[in-house]
Amino acid sequence: MANVGPLDRILRFTLGAVLVAAPFLLAETFAPLGAWRFAVVAWGVVMLGTAVFRFCPAYTLLGIRTCPVVKS
């Protein structure tokens, strides 16, 4: 069941792509973070995954739903 709406999905995909690419493209900026830069990449991968699958486990726990309800 999807709980991530279209606008939320676009924002997650954009932010995820930036977080995955930034530590590699801006290595000098992220170098002081040390191993934390891998956490930034991991967060980006999670954001991309939730955008692709349109499901956010945290939304389920918090009872949030940003996608419109399909009425049959």
Sequence and secondary structure as in RCSB ss.txt:
>XXXX:A:sequence
MANVGPLDRILRFTLGAVLVAAPFLLAETFAPLGAWRFAVVAWGVVMLGTAVFRFCPAYTLLGIRTCPVVKS
>XXXX:A:secstr
     HHHHHHHHHHHHHHHHHHHHTHHHHGGGTTHHHHHHHHHHHHHHHHHHT  HHHHHHT   S     
